[in-house]
Amino acid sequence: MPVSPAVPVSPPPAPALIHWMEGGEAHSARWRSERGAAPPKRVVLADDSMSADTAYRLACEGTGLLWRGDFQNARMLVQALARRVDKPARPKRDKRVKAQKAGEAVQAVEAGAPAEAPAPIFPQAFHLHRQAQAQRARVLGMVLVPFDADYGIPLRRAPDAKKACAEAWGPARDGAGPSVASLRELMGFISAHEWRRKGVPIPALGEDGPHNRIHPHYGVFSPVRGEYIDLVAQAPVPEGMADLLGFDIGTGTGVLAAVLALRSGVQRVVATDQDPRALACARDNLKRLGFPQVEVREADLFPEGRAHIIVCNPPWLPARAGSPVEHAVYDEDSRMLLGFLKGLAAHLEPEGEGWLILSDLAEHLGLRTRAWLMQAIDAAGLKVIDRLDAQPQHPKASDASDALHAARAAEVTSLWRLGAKQA
């Protein structure tokens, strides 16, 4: 019997390296970036003697600043860079012209003319905002810190961030050698570690205590916006059916699967995701909370079979994610939203319901229309049974300095109760 030739296995790609000169010698180390940024092509050494203005000029040019000074001073430098990035540009228009126009507007209102409506938000404003945020991240990400093989930070007054780094990068491996990463990214690891350690209280899971907290892992969207969770806790469960089975599509931390499992009549829930971090996070949370009736499965959208209630909270904005972490916010070409709608009818039990959780922020930004959404629902063979609305209470909704404030202030989060059309 002939033996099939062995299929060659491609070796894993070599890790990216960052290079710099120090003490007249060439040095290199592994480059780490969770957002997929390339290592700076030019790197200079920096310490407490470097001024913020010099650091800002170099960072804007794309030069990496490998820190050799006090760790806490490096943090202060990043804050100084942020102030320079965020400093508003000087107005170019003459103040007298502005004053004249303001006076004309007041006179018009006093004469009975309608006041000018607020300027609408268009996609261009959203994309310009994202570009500005990306440029900000690039500049602030140029302050770099070194790591030993065990994730220790060989700088004065550096914190012990080994656990935070292991949660983001995986366990430290023997022989891995030193590495370099952005200080800003490290601070994100530390912040995520604190969220994971303390947990996020979820009132829908019960009164305050250790059994109503969700502990988000790094890279998994934290359920800090409670309005969409409350909608799942309040939506009416389909009547006339017993031993209900629920699906939670794209479970993330597992919070909606847990809330769904608490609803009257729901006996079992299958929660799905395809992100390994989300799967590990959901399993950890559901085990800690004591929900053996919730099974977490790896799947792209739906598991096999049909359910009486199918919940989905897709990313709300149809745009391309700039980093792995942003996939919880941006749904390029509305892939997940359309995938859920197109597959929903085939996975619903008779008289079952799909609960689509969606913000209308994309509509206010001009990224999609309500008519587009209604057409997508109809084309998928679905009908709208009802819609429950909630006003977001997050800080950005009331922050007038935010570039997208007009859209955020008008935002409404909805739970769309969808059913399959009768054949």
C-alpha positions as CSV (number, residue, x, y, z in Angstrom):
1,M,0.0,0.0,0.0
2,P,1.6,3.3,-1.0
3,V,2.4,5.7,1.7
4,S,1.2,9.3,1.2
5,P,4.1,11.8,1.3
6,A,4.2,13.9,4.5
7,V,2.8,17.3,4.2
8,P,5.4,19.9,5.1
9,V,4.4,22.0,8.1
10,S,5.3,25.7,7.8
11,P,7.2,26.9,10.8
12,P,5.6,29.7,12.8
13,P,6.6,33.2,11.7
14,A,9.6,34.6,13.5
15,P,8.7,37.3,16.0
16,A,9.3,40.9,14.9
17,L,12.5,42.5,16.3
18,I,13.2,46.1,17.3
19,H,16.8,47.4,16.9
20,W,18.7,50.2,18.5
21,M,22.3,51.4,19.3
22,E,23.5,51.6,22.9
23,G,27.0,52.1,24.2
24,G,28.3,52.0,20.6
25,E,26.9,48.5,20.0
26,A,23.9,47.2,18.0
27,H,21.1,45.7,20.2
28,S,17.8,44.0,19.3
29,A,14.9,42.5,21.2
30,R,11.5,41.0,20.5
31,W,8.9,43.6,19.6
32,R,5.5,43.1,21.2
33,S,2.3,44.9,20.1
34,E,-1.2,43.6,20.8
35,R,-2.6,46.1,18.3
36,G,-0.3,44.9,15.5
37,A,1.8,48.0,15.2
38,A,5.1,47.6,13.5
39,P,8.3,48.4,15.5
40,P,9.6,51.9,15.0
41,K,12.3,52.0,12.3
42,R,14.3,54.5,14.3
43,V,14.9,54.1,18.1
44,V,16.8,56.4,20.4
45,L,17.5,56.1,24.1
46,A,15.5,58.4,26.5
47,D,15.6,59.1,30.2
48,D,14.6,61.7,32.8
49,S,16.8,64.3,31.1
50,M,14.8,64.4,27.9
51,S,12.3,67.3,27.7
52,A,8.7,66.8,26.8
53,D,9.0,69.1,23.8
54,T,11.9,67.1,22.4
55,A,10.1,63.8,23.1
56,Y,7.0,65.1,21.3
57,R,9.0,66.2,18.2
58,L,10.7,62.8,18.0
59,A,7.4,60.8,18.6
60,C,5.6,62.8,15.9
61,E,8.5,61.9,13.5
62,G,7.9,58.2,14.3
63,T,11.0,57.8,16.5
64,G,10.7,55.3,19.3
65,L,11.9,56.4,22.7
66,L,13.4,53.4,24.6
67,W,13.2,54.4,28.2
68,R,16.2,54.0,30.5
69,G,15.2,56.3,33.3
70,D,12.7,56.2,36.2
71,F,9.5,54.3,35.3
72,Q,7.1,56.8,37.0
73,N,8.8,59.7,35.0
74,A,8.1,57.8,31.8
75,R,4.4,57.7,32.8
76,M,4.5,61.5,33.4
77,L,6.1,61.9,30.0
78,V,3.3,60.1,28.2
79,Q,0.8,62.4,30.1
80,A,2.8,65.4,28.8
81,L,2.7,64.1,25.3
82,A,-1.1,63.6,25.6
83,R,-1.5,67.2,26.6
84,R,0.4,68.3,23.5
85,V,-1.6,66.0,21.2
86,D,-4.9,67.1,22.7
87,K,-4.1,70.8,22.7
88,P,-6.7,72.5,20.4
89,A,-5.4,74.2,17.3
90,R,-5.4,78.0,17.3
91,P,-8.5,79.4,15.5
92,K,-7.5,80.7,12.1
93,R,-10.5,83.0,11.7
94,D,-10.4,86.6,12.9
95,K,-12.1,87.1,16.2
96,R,-13.9,90.2,14.9
97,V,-15.5,88.1,12.2
98,K,-16.7,85.6,14.8
99,A,-18.1,88.4,17.0
100,Q,-19.9,89.9,14.1
101,K,-21.5,86.6,13.1
102,A,-22.5,86.0,16.7
103,G,-24.1,89.4,16.9
104,E,-26.0,88.8,13.7
105,A,-27.3,85.4,15.0
106,V,-28.6,87.1,18.2
107,Q,-30.3,89.8,16.2
108,A,-31.9,87.2,14.0
109,V,-33.3,85.3,16.9
110,E,-34.6,88.5,18.5
111,A,-36.3,89.3,15.3
112,G,-38.2,86.0,15.3
113,A,-36.0,84.0,12.9
114,P,-35.5,80.3,13.8
115,A,-32.2,79.5,15.5
116,E,-29.7,77.5,13.4
117,A,-29.9,73.8,13.9
118,P,-26.9,72.0,15.3
119,A,-24.5,70.8,12.5
120,P,-25.3,67.2,11.6
121,I,-22.7,64.5,12.0
122,F,-21.6,62.9,8.8
123,P,-19.4,59.9,8.1
124,Q,-16.5,62.2,7.3
125,A,-16.6,63.6,10.8
126,F,-16.5,60.1,12.2
127,H,-13.6,59.0,10.0
128,L,-11.6,62.2,10.8
129,H,-12.2,61.5,14.5
130,R,-10.9,57.9,14.1
131,Q,-7.9,59.2,12.1
132,A,-7.1,61.7,14.9
133,Q,-7.4,59.0,17.5
134,A,-5.1,56.7,15.5
135,Q,-2.5,59.4,15.2
136,R,-2.8,60.1,18.9
137,A,-2.2,56.4,19.7
138,R,0.8,56.4,17.4
139,V,2.5,59.4,19.1
140,L,1.8,58.2,22.6
141,G,2.9,54.7,21.7
142,M,6.4,55.9,20.9
143,V,7.5,55.8,24.6
144,L,8.9,52.2,24.9
145,V,9.8,50.1,27.9
146,P,12.0,47.0,28.1
147,F,11.0,43.6,29.6
148,D,13.0,40.7,30.9
149,A,12.2,37.2,29.7
150,D,9.9,36.8,32.8
151,Y,8.1,40.1,32.0
152,G,9.9,41.9,34.8
153,I,10.6,45.6,34.0
154,P,14.3,46.6,34.6
155,L,13.6,50.2,35.4
156,R,13.6,52.2,38.7
157,R,10.3,52.3,40.5
158,A,8.7,50.0,37.9
159,P,5.6,48.0,39.1
160,D,5.4,44.3,39.2
161,A,3.3,43.8,36.0
162,K,4.1,40.2,35.4
163,K,0.6,38.9,35.9
164,A,-1.0,41.6,33.8
165,C,1.5,40.9,31.0
166,A,0.9,37.1,31.2
167,E,-2.9,37.7,30.9
168,A,-2.3,39.6,27.7
169,W,0.7,37.9,26.2
170,G,0.4,34.4,27.6
171,P,2.7,32.8,30.2
172,A,6.4,33.7,30.0
173,R,8.5,31.0,28.4
174,D,12.0,30.0,29.2
175,G,14.5,31.2,26.6
176,A,12.2,33.8,25.2
177,G,14.7,36.5,25.9
178,P,14.0,40.2,26.5
179,S,11.4,42.2,24.7
180,V,10.2,45.8,24.2
181,A,6.7,47.2,24.1
182,S,4.8,50.5,24.3
183,L,4.4,51.9,27.8
184,R,0.9,53.0,26.8
185,E,0.0,49.4,25.9
186,L,1.5,48.2,29.2
187,M,-0.7,50.6,31.1
188,G,-3.7,49.1,29.2
189,F,-2.6,45.7,30.4
190,I,-2.5,46.9,34.0
191,S,-5.9,48.6,33.8
192,A,-7.4,45.4,32.2
193,H,-5.9,43.3,35.0
194,E,-7.5,45.6,37.6
195,W,-10.9,45.2,35.9
196,R,-10.4,41.5,35.9
197,R,-9.4,41.3,39.5
198,K,-12.1,43.6,40.9
199,G,-14.9,42.7,38.4
200,V,-17.8,44.7,37.1
201,P,-21.0,44.7,39.2
202,I,-24.1,43.7,37.2
203,P,-27.3,44.6,39.0
204,A,-29.3,42.3,36.7
205,L,-27.5,39.3,38.3
206,G,-28.6,40.2,41.8
207,E,-27.9,42.4,44.7
208,D,-24.4,43.7,45.4
209,G,-22.0,41.0,46.3
210,P,-19.4,38.6,45.0
211,H,-22.0,36.7,42.9
212,N,-23.1,39.5,40.7
213,R,-19.7,40.5,39.2
214,I,-18.4,39.8,35.7
215,H,-14.6,39.7,35.4
216,P,-13.5,40.7,31.9
217,H,-10.3,39.2,30.5
218,Y,-7.9,41.4,28.5
219,G,-9.1,41.8,25.0
220,V,-12.7,41.0,25.8
221,F,-15.3,43.8,25.9
222,S,-16.1,44.9,29.4
223,P,-19.9,45.2,30.2
224,V,-19.6,48.7,31.6
225,R,-22.7,49.9,29.7
226,G,-25.6,48.4,31.6
227,E,-28.5,49.6,29.6
228,Y,-28.3,46.7,27.1
229,I,-28.0,44.2,29.9
230,D,-31.1,45.6,31.6
231,L,-33.0,45.2,28.3
232,V,-32.3,41.5,28.2
233,A,-33.4,41.2,31.8
234,Q,-36.7,43.0,31.1
235,A,-37.8,41.8,27.7
236,P,-40.9,39.6,27.9
237,V,-40.1,35.9,27.5
238,P,-42.2,34.1,24.8
239,E,-45.4,32.7,26.4
240,G,-46.9,29.2,26.1
241,M,-43.6,27.3,26.0
242,A,-41.8,25.4,28.7
243,D,-38.2,24.3,29.2
244,L,-36.9,27.1,27.0
245,L,-33.5,26.8,25.3
246,G,-31.6,30.0,24.7
247,F,-28.6,30.9,22.5
248,D,-26.3,33.7,23.2
249,I,-24.4,34.6,19.9
250,G,-21.0,36.2,20.4
251,T,-21.1,35.8,24.2
252,G,-17.9,37.8,25.1
253,T,-17.7,37.8,28.9
254,G,-20.8,35.6,29.1
255,V,-22.8,38.3,30.8
256,L,-25.9,38.0,28.6
257,A,-25.9,34.2,28.8
258,A,-26.0,34.5,32.6
259,V,-28.8,37.1,32.5
260,L,-30.7,34.9,30.0
261,A,-30.3,31.8,32.2
262,L,-32.0,33.7,35.1
263,R,-35.1,34.4,33.1
264,S,-38.2,32.5,34.1
265,G,-38.7,29.3,32.0
266,V,-35.2,29.2,30.5
267,Q,-33.7,25.8,31.4
268,R,-30.6,25.8,29.3
269,V,-28.4,28.3,27.4
270,V,-25.7,27.7,24.7
271,A,-23.3,30.6,24.4
272,T,-21.0,30.8,21.4
273,D,-17.9,32.8,20.3
274,Q,-14.9,32.2,18.1
275,D,-12.4,34.3,20.0
276,P,-10.3,32.1,22.3
277,R,-10.0,34.9,24.9
278,A,-13.7,35.4,24.9
279,L,-14.4,31.6,25.3
280,A,-11.9,31.4,28.2
281,C,-13.4,34.5,29.8
282,A,-17.1,33.3,29.5
283,R,-16.3,29.9,30.9
284,D,-14.4,31.4,33.8
285,N,-17.3,33.8,34.6
286,L,-20.1,31.3,34.3
287,K,-18.3,28.8,36.4
288,R,-17.6,31.4,39.1
289,L,-21.2,32.6,39.0
290,G,-22.5,29.1,39.3
291,F,-24.4,28.6,36.0
292,P,-23.9,24.9,35.1
293,Q,-26.9,25.2,32.7
294,V,-24.9,27.4,30.4
295,E,-22.7,25.7,27.9
296,V,-20.0,27.6,26.1
297,R,-19.1,26.5,22.6
298,E,-16.7,27.7,19.9
299,A,-18.7,28.6,16.8
300,D,-18.9,31.3,14.2
301,L,-22.4,32.7,15.1
302,F,-24.9,29.9,15.6
303,P,-24.5,26.4,17.2
304,E,-26.4,23.5,15.7
305,G,-30.1,23.2,16.4
306,R,-32.9,25.6,17.3
307,A,-33.7,27.7,20.3
308,H,-36.7,29.5,21.7
309,I,-34.7,32.7,22.5
310,I,-31.6,33.8,20.6
311,V,-29.8,36.8,21.8
312,C,-27.1,38.7,19.9
313,N,-25.3,41.9,20.7
314,P,-23.1,42.5,17.6
315,P,-20.6,45.4,17.3
316,W,-22.6,48.5,16.8
317,L,-20.5,50.4,14.2
318,P,-20.0,49.2,10.6
319,A,-16.3,50.1,10.2
320,R,-13.0,48.3,10.0
321,A,-11.3,47.5,13.4
322,G,-7.8,49.1,13.8
323,S,-6.7,46.5,16.3
324,P,-7.8,43.1,17.7
325,V,-9.4,44.8,20.7
326,E,-11.6,47.0,18.5
327,H,-13.4,44.0,17.0
328,A,-15.9,44.3,19.9
329,V,-16.8,47.8,18.6
330,Y,-16.5,47.7,14.8
331,D,-18.2,45.2,12.5
332,E,-16.7,45.7,9.1
333,D,-19.4,45.6,6.3
334,S,-21.9,44.6,9.1
335,R,-20.7,41.0,8.8
336,M,-21.9,39.8,12.2
337,L,-25.1,41.8,12.1
338,L,-26.1,40.4,8.7
339,G,-24.9,36.9,9.5
340,F,-27.1,36.9,12.6
341,L,-30.2,38.2,10.7
342,K,-29.7,35.8,7.8
343,G,-29.3,32.7,10.0
344,L,-31.9,33.5,12.7
345,A,-35.1,32.1,11.1
346,A,-33.4,28.7,10.5
347,H,-32.4,28.5,14.2
348,L,-35.6,29.6,15.8
349,E,-38.2,27.2,17.2
350,P,-41.8,27.9,16.1
351,E,-43.0,31.1,17.9
352,G,-39.4,31.7,19.1
353,E,-37.8,35.1,19.2
354,G,-34.5,36.6,18.3
355,W,-33.4,39.5,20.5
356,L,-31.1,41.8,18.6
357,I,-29.4,44.4,20.7
358,L,-28.3,47.4,18.7
359,S,-27.5,51.0,19.2
360,D,-28.6,53.6,16.7
361,L,-25.3,55.5,17.0
362,A,-24.3,54.4,13.5
363,E,-27.5,56.0,12.2
364,H,-26.6,59.4,13.9
365,L,-23.1,59.1,12.4
366,G,-24.4,58.5,8.9
367,L,-22.8,55.1,8.7
368,R,-26.1,53.3,8.0
369,T,-29.8,54.2,8.0
370,R,-32.9,52.8,9.7
371,A,-34.3,51.9,6.3
372,W,-31.2,49.7,5.6
373,L,-31.8,47.9,8.9
374,M,-35.5,47.3,8.3
375,Q,-34.7,46.1,4.8
376,A,-32.1,43.6,6.1
377,I,-34.6,42.3,8.7
378,D,-37.3,41.8,6.0
379,A,-34.8,40.2,3.5
380,A,-33.9,37.7,6.2
381,G,-37.5,36.5,6.4
382,L,-38.0,38.1,9.8
383,K,-40.6,40.4,11.3
384,V,-40.4,42.9,14.1
385,I,-42.6,41.9,17.1
386,D,-41.6,44.8,19.3
387,R,-38.8,47.1,20.3
388,L,-37.5,48.1,23.7
389,D,-35.5,51.2,24.0
390,A,-33.0,52.6,26.6
391,Q,-31.1,55.8,26.8
392,P,-27.4,55.3,27.4
393,Q,-26.0,56.7,30.7
394,H,-22.3,56.5,29.9
395,P,-20.1,59.6,30.5
396,K,-19.5,60.3,26.8
397,A,-23.2,60.9,26.3
398,S,-22.9,64.1,28.3
399,D,-19.4,65.1,27.4
400,A,-19.8,68.2,25.2
401,S,-16.1,68.3,24.5
402,D,-16.3,64.9,22.7
403,A,-15.9,65.2,18.9
404,L,-19.0,63.0,18.4
405,H,-21.1,64.5,21.2
406,A,-24.1,65.3,19.1
407,A,-24.4,61.7,17.9
408,R,-23.7,60.2,21.4
409,A,-26.3,62.5,23.1
410,A,-29.0,61.4,20.7
411,E,-28.1,57.7,20.9
412,V,-30.7,55.1,21.8
413,T,-30.0,51.4,22.5
414,S,-32.7,49.0,21.4
415,L,-33.6,45.4,21.9
416,W,-35.4,44.3,18.7
417,R,-37.8,41.3,19.3
418,L,-37.7,39.5,16.0
419,G,-39.7,36.5,14.8
420,A,-39.7,34.4,11.6
421,K,-42.3,35.2,9.0
422,Q,-45.0,32.6,8.5
423,A,-44.5,30.7,5.3
